[in-house]
Amino acid sequence: MPPNSLPLQELPSPGAQALPAGASLDLPGLIDPVALARLYGEPMFAMPKDLYIPPDALKVFLEAFEGPLDLLLYLIRKQNFNILDIPMAAVTRQYLAYVDEIRATNLELAAEYLLMAAMLIEIKSRMLLPPKKQDSSQEAEDPRAELVRRLLEYEKIKLAAHKLNTMPQLGRDFLAARVHVEQSTQPRLPDVTLIELQEAWQSIVRRAKLVQHHVISREELSVREHMGIVLRRLQGRKFLEFEELFDAPGGVPVLVVTFIALLELAKECLLEITQAESFAPIYVRLAYTPA
């Protein structure tokens, strides 16, 4: 809310000295004239003839109030009135005198103060009336009770705000220390110990064990080819034990193809597979062909 003001001509300037009789601001013989204003640091002792100054520009700020409650509290505290027993006649008279002053210069600002003035007049009028009859156990309601409650709450908040404003604030009362440290352009290599190298190597080995690659290759095996191999091994022999026909170092694929080749030869009646009794060795021999 803008502070309240009065025209300049109604308030004497503090520290102003009376000029000698007949003296003028334009006289060069005046030793220490009072400057009306300063323009770019230079004092001005006379008003310019061709300069238009709006009436609102020449203002002297009086007591700055944040609102009607602030003004009312100022009047009460300045005259040491008891806030629980406010003399409404004196306070209302002083308050209305202030409102009349600001109405002449700022009607928009005076509107809020006029509302409080109406409330003060209402309280003053109610105090002139006889109190309402109530039960003997209850006291008559004081018309000032609501106003006192609002003033006490406002004063409490105002004191808390003033206390908060007195606390040091960053950027207003102090600044954060900032120090610029010049960084060296030459890089500094860290010192590595033998234990750190050993731990780094062990970490790499552990990660390598977690990542393993399996290469699957495809080998083409011919059943017909292994059928010929089995027949050639049986040539010139009466029989051969079943396990001797398999080449174990060749791997599982070779064993499987060899077994399929034996089955195909037996199917085509080129081999005879015999066993004397259960769990006895199995023998393989070429099939008998009559002459």
Phi, psi and omega in degrees: 000134181293145179292159182278150186215160175229156180300150184298322187292344182272350182239123177288145179287130179295136178084001181285138180254146179288136180281152177299155180297130179083357180280150180231152178294337182276353182286128179289342182282351180287125189285309187230073179288159179272124181283135177287325181196176176232132180241113183055038177087349181265133180288146176243121183259354179215150179284137176297144182287326186253022183254126178266125179242119179299151180298327182286349183284328181267088181232143172245120184286129175268206176300130181270124180242143181274356180162181182300319179296323179295317178296316181296317178295325178296315180296322181289313183289327182295326182258011176057040175282150174284120185292339177275350179220070186285128172285097190297326183296311182293316182294319180295320180296316179292322181295316181292328177296320178292319181295324178296327179291316183281340177294331182287338184247326185216093182290326179295322177290326183287341184299316180292325179288329178294327178296317177292324178298319177297323178293320179295318179295322178296316179297318179298320180292320180292329178288337178282339180278153176292146181293151179289145179286130179228181179299153181295336181279346183249143177275156179292140182289132179278124179298340182273358187299314181296319179295318179298317179299316180294321179293319180294318178295319180295318180296321179297316180293321180296317178295321178294321178294322178294319178296321178293325181289333179282349178289144180298136181236141180292129180094338177254310182258335179207161181239148178287135181289133178230126181238128178268119180258121181285120180277138179287138180284339180274121182292143179254117182280138181286155177274127182247128179268169180294324180293321179295320176296320180295317179294324178294319179294318178296325177294321178294319180296319179296321178291327180292328179290334180282341181245106179233142182249134178247122180259120180255118180253150181254122180247125181271121180242139182257127178292319180299321179296318180287335174296320177293323179297317180296317180296321181292326180289333180273350180295131178080006179239147178288316178203168180214137181295146186302318184289338182285347180279348184258139179259096184296319180298342181289346178100173182296318180302320180293321179297318181295315181295322178297319179295320178294324179295321177297318180295320179294320179294320178293325179293323180274009178061034176263347179230156173235127180247120186232158178210128185291318181205177181295139179065013176273161179301146178262134181242149179232136177214165179291148181289146181284132175239121181295150181285000000 
